[in-house]
Amino acid sequence: MCALFAFSLPLAAAEKGGNEAVHQVIIERLQTARPDFEYGAVKDTAMPGIYQVQILGGPLLYTDAEVAHIVVGEMYRVLPGQFVNLVEADRVNFRRDELAKLAKKDMIIFPAKGTTKAIINVFTDVDCGYCRKLHEDVPELNKHGVEVRYLAFPRAGVGSPTYNKMVQAWCAADKGQALTDLKDGKIVKSRACQDNPVAAQFKLGQAFDVTGTPSTILMDGTLLGGYRPVKDMLEILGI
């Protein structure tokens, strides 16, 4: 991935049009080099003349305006006594903004009892042991005012047996009960529906840097990997 690319497209005209034109040229050159990748928006970085581009479902790239080289990795700001990870700050904002675009009808939601004090978004897999453990905690979380919103992340990928089970849950008349039954090891009889969001949510999880389940995304975009006991989750949420 970290390679030198030679391009002959002139950039001077693009620079006159401002950063948007530069961003467009960067995408065009990356697509010329690797048309098999899907690229997100180009963004400026804290370093003048250096831009970042997210490969959807892949790594974050850094490049110059000429797209002569790319670097895969993370960028840090050097401050007295510390290095600040700028990439993670950007990822948090990305997750927050993308979460805001999701339709609630595409999630399987277990609402809070009484006043909603917090919302957590959980990427889950019905065949994951710790996902099942977290699901057992949902009633207790609901009782403390936490709304749990589930998103699908079949770890074995699209088309796997787990994926097919999760499609059944998302297509069921009672999605919450179907999800619970699957996590209890029961067989769910539900027809697959064409407009289910399971594959799209799996792809979104990859873009969010989800690598395992359960993975919890807070509403501010913070990613919490792994299972957290109720007490720890409530403490994180300030409840």
Buried (B, 14 or more C-beta within 10 A) or exposed (E): EEEEBEBEEEBEEBEEEEBEBBBEBBBBBBEEBEEEBEBBEBBEBEEEEBBBBBBEEBBBBBBBBBBEEBBEEBBBEEEEEEEEEBBBEBBBEBBBEBBEEBEEEBBBBBEBBEEEBBBBBBBBBBBBEBBBEBBEBBEBBBEBBBBBBBBBBBBEEEEBEBBEBBBBBBBBEEBBBBBBBBBEEEEBEBEEEEEBBBBBBBBBBBBBBBEBBBBBBBBEBBBBBEBBEBEEBBEBBEE
